[in-house]
Amino acid sequence: MRIREAQHRILKFEEERCWNRFKESQIFTHLIEELSEIGRHILVRERYKVPGLGHELPGEDVSREFAQAFTLFLQLTNRFNVDLEDAFKRELEIMEKRFPSEKWRRHFEEESK
């Protein structure tokens, strides 16, 4: 599925449920909540938080957390009339020029010596 199609499907999904009535601030806050749940998975994975030693395992499968965050992100892009697919392509072109791969590769090779 292309990003543009995903945005359209989320827009339709929201409209069918009248979720388009929610404020951008609510969607953004929910997005931060989902990102925090991904963060919990990372902290457990890196053993900063250890289940059974004062911490619990994160709830849902991390793939669901990513999907939920992506869905909310798409909702926000729709609210701001951003064609995310086009914006992503443009931004990637800018990043490729701004951060040349050969210079970054050389930097890390020299750093590891």
C-alpha positions, 0 to 999 in steps of 0.5 A: 500500500502506498502512503497516499492510499493509507492516508485516504483509508485512514481519512475514510475510517475516521469519517465513518466513525465521526472521529474527524471531530477530535481535535488535533491536540487530542490526536497528537497527545494520543500519538505521544502516548503510543510512542511512549509505549514503543519506548517501554518496549525499547527500555525492556529490550535494552534491559534498562527496565527488567521485568520481574525486578520492579518492572512489567513486560510491555503490554501489546505486541510492539508491531501493533504499537508502531501501527497505532502510532503510524495511524495517528500520524496519518490522521495528523497529516490529513488534518494539515492537508499534507501529502505525506508521500510527496513530502517524504520524497522531497525530504529524502532528496534534501537529506541525501544532499545534506548528509552525504553517505560517503562522508558519514561512512568515512566518519564512522570508519575513522571513529572506530579506529 
